[in-house]
Amino acid sequence: QSPSVDRAEQLLGQARAVETSDVARFSAILQQLNSGSIPLSHEQQLRLRYLNAFQLAYKGDNKDAVLLLDSVIDESSNPTLRLRALSTEVNVLGLSFRYEEAFSKLNQLLDLLPQVTDKPTRLQAMGVSSLLYTEAGQYDLAANSADQMLYEGSTPGDTCRANYVKLFVLHKSGKFSTLDPEVRQAVGICVRAKEPLFANLIRSFIADYEIRHGQFKEAITLLHANARTVRNTHYPRLISEFNEVLARAYWGSGDATRAQEAALDAVSSAIKNEYTEPLALAYKLLYQIEKQQGNFAAALDYHEKYMAADKGYLNSLSTKALAYQTVKQQVLAKKLQVAALNKENRILQLQQALSKKDVEAGRLWIILLLSVLAFIAFLTYRIKRSQLKFMRLARRDGLTGIYNRQHFVTEAERQLQYCRKSTRDACLVLIDLDHFKVVNDTFGHSTGDRVLKRAVEACQAHLRSTDIFGRLGGEEFGILLPECSLEQVVGRVEQLRLAIASVAERDTLDVSVSGSFGVSATEQSGYDLRELLIHADDALYQAKNTGRNRAVVFDASKGDSHEEMRKSRAGAPVVDIADQV
Ligand SMILES: Nc1nc2c(ncn2[C@@H]2O[C@H](COP(=O)(O)OP(=O)(O)OP(=O)(O)O)[C@@H](O)[C@H]2O)c(=O)[nH]1
């Protein structure tokens, strides 16, 4: 080997070592290698091209990075380099919202993984696949990759990253718990490995868990103690998430002023032009704070932003889930196509042999060809059918089988448009189960789940086929009743209230189950779903405040504007169905 090839080898190795830790040195080496002053072998040129692509991606030029990475994957015969390029490309495609391409590259990546032995490259590939699977809601697959990372990792940095990936899966799938001793250990491991980014991402999961379990002070203490290191990471995703969690902790502890400050920080530190969960939650909190303080105009403004951010976030979630299913279908279809073609080939060979014999054989060939066509038609039908099944699944709530929140909003808006055109009345009912936390705390989460299902079934027995029923959140449901007037809704909602109140009895549970109802009607609120939701939410708030297990119909006669209604809220007479009957 000539000395210049050795020199090239040395520089390529150095560049790889400082990829993310010393960006200035990394660009200087690339400049030297790109200048052409050092001759490179074909293999080295491809490695340089990968590093150039990595640099483009780091700067945010995702489109050009993908083009370069594709050419490395096509041209290189080195599995390690190809796997590295595929991992970076999956990451870049995910960040550019090109999910279908991301999943099809992920398939290539998983096919290649067994051929590669280089440990850092393998760990990078497993990390990328786990994170993408988590985003698409495929938690079992994600957990498998994370476990494999934990198993193969050897340095403290490897273990820290593997732990983070594992805890991210648990956090997103709702199975994260601080009771698990490995959680605190994971933070310590990342701190010792000098990985503050991952240590703090895990801390944000811990704080989120504490808030969900009423431990607001603990969450505030944890977040405060690490606020400075979080700022020093300069990583907007983490900073925004930290602020949002802090805001919820303050709100939970009753400090609305600090909650508002932190929520505003979460909004301003959020990634621009992207709808994320922290952004949606921060807007929701700002809406609740303004609402509590009676600042109706500001509350309305935040509610609008919350709805937009929430819808955007939910859309991106279902886009990811659909992309995963679509690519899975495409891979399956390709395999079946290959199988069908192989069959066709064999039949053609048969035909050649047979045609030599006699005319009868020709007939046989036609029959066989027809059966191949029938086979292909059958496969096409099956693929179409499973695609439709997956589309349906993406619209339903996994536990109760009714519409999920996003599909409820889409269907309710469509139905309201129809009612507006044909000047028909409609009513919106919001249902929130009362003291549901007690059911979970007393009987456990699985009984809680069963009660949710029974409550939904009980309501369904009183709904018509045109009514739109959806689960809007944990124990909150929405029903749009088309062709239902203010006069009629009182009786219908009372049926639903009684149905829910009888759930515990039928399930022989030793706890009372009931629901509070907030109702709004197009006669008062118009046909805008947002307005109907705000009014029903207000009525629900009153139902909760005046004793629960009751329905309250929004009363617009208390003033045209919502603000006036709010001012007169204290002691305002309400139409209370429960009391009327
Ligand atoms: N079992 C089960 N519980 C859930 C689910 N989603 C949310 N929850 C629980 O629902 C409870 C909601 O509690 P809160 O928001 O405090 O309300 P609540 O106890 O119903 O009290 P009020 O609404 O004020 O009457 C929490 O304990 C959640 O953990 C779910 O899918 N299954």
The ligand as an SDF file (V2000), in Angstrom:
LIG
                    3D

 32 34  0  0  0  0  0  0  0  0999 V2000
  -57.9880    1.6840   33.4500 N   0  0  0  0  0  0  0  0  0  0  0  0
  -57.7460    2.7580   32.7060 C   0  0  0  0  0  0  0  0  0  0  0  0
  -57.6330    3.9610   33.3240 N   0  0  0  0  0  0  0  0  0  0  0  0
  -57.4100    5.0550   32.5710 C   0  0  0  0  0  0  0  0  0  0  0  0
  -57.2650    4.9830   31.1700 C   0  0  0  0  0  0  0  0  0  0  0  0
  -57.0380    6.2400   30.7110 N   0  0  0  0  0  0  0  0  0  0  0  0
  -57.0350    7.0710   31.7990 C   0  0  0  0  0  0  0  0  0  0  0  0
  -57.2670    6.3600   32.9180 N   0  0  0  0  0  0  0  0  0  0  0  0
  -57.3170    6.8250   34.3190 C   0  0  0  0  0  0  0  0  0  0  0  0
  -58.4340    7.6750   34.4970 O   0  0  0  0  0  0  0  0  0  0  0  0
  -58.2090    8.4610   35.6690 C   0  0  0  0  0  0  0  0  0  0  0  0
  -58.7040    9.8550   35.4350 C   0  0  0  0  0  0  0  0  0  0  0  0
  -58.5890   10.5260   36.6370 O   0  0  0  0  0  0  0  0  0  0  0  0
  -58.9290   12.0350   36.8100 P   0  0  0  0  0  0  0  0  0  0  0  0
  -58.6560   12.8050   35.5560 O   0  0  0  0  0  0  0  0  0  0  0  0
  -58.2260   12.4740   38.0460 O   0  0  0  0  0  0  0  0  0  0  0  0
  -60.4920   12.0790   36.9890 O   0  0  0  0  0  0  0  0  0  0  0  0
  -61.4820   11.2540   37.8690 P   0  0  0  0  0  0  0  0  0  0  0  0
  -60.8160   10.4130   38.9120 O   0  0  0  0  0  0  0  0  0  0  0  0
  -62.3730   10.5300   36.9210 O   0  0  0  0  0  0  0  0  0  0  0  0
  -62.2650   12.3790   38.6110 O   0  0  0  0  0  0  0  0  0  0  0  0
  -63.2890   13.4520   38.0050 P   0  0  0  0  0  0  0  0  0  0  0  0
  -63.1630   13.4440   36.5140 O   0  0  0  0  0  0  0  0  0  0  0  0
  -62.9020   14.7510   38.6030 O   0  0  0  0  0  0  0  0  0  0  0  0
  -64.6260   12.9870   38.4360 O   0  0  0  0  0  0  0  0  0  0  0  0
  -56.6990    8.3900   35.9560 C   0  0  0  0  0  0  0  0  0  0  0  0
  -56.4970    7.6160   37.1090 O   0  0  0  0  0  0  0  0  0  0  0  0
  -56.1290    7.6580   34.7300 C   0  0  0  0  0  0  0  0  0  0  0  0
  -55.0120    6.8480   35.0720 O   0  0  0  0  0  0  0  0  0  0  0  0
  -57.3750    3.6940   30.5470 C   0  0  0  0  0  0  0  0  0  0  0  0
  -57.2600    3.5300   29.3240 O   0  0  0  0  0  0  0  0  0  0  0  0
  -57.6170    2.6350   31.3520 N   0  0  0  0  0  0  0  0  0  0  0  0
  1  2  1  0
  2  3  2  0
  2 32  1  0
  3  4  1  0
  4  5  2  0
  4  8  1  0
  5  6  1  0
  5 30  1  0
  6  7  2  0
  7  8  1  0
  8  9  1  0
  9 10  1  0
  9 28  1  0
 10 11  1  0
 11 12  1  0
 11 26  1  0
 12 13  1  0
 13 14  1  0
 14 15  2  0
 14 16  1  0
 14 17  1  0
 17 18  1  0
 18 19  2  0
 18 20  1  0
 18 21  1  0
 21 22  1  0
 22 23  2  0
 22 24  1  0
 22 25  1  0
 26 27  1  0
 26 28  1  0
 28 29  1  0
 30 31  2  0
 30 32  1  0
M  END
$$$$
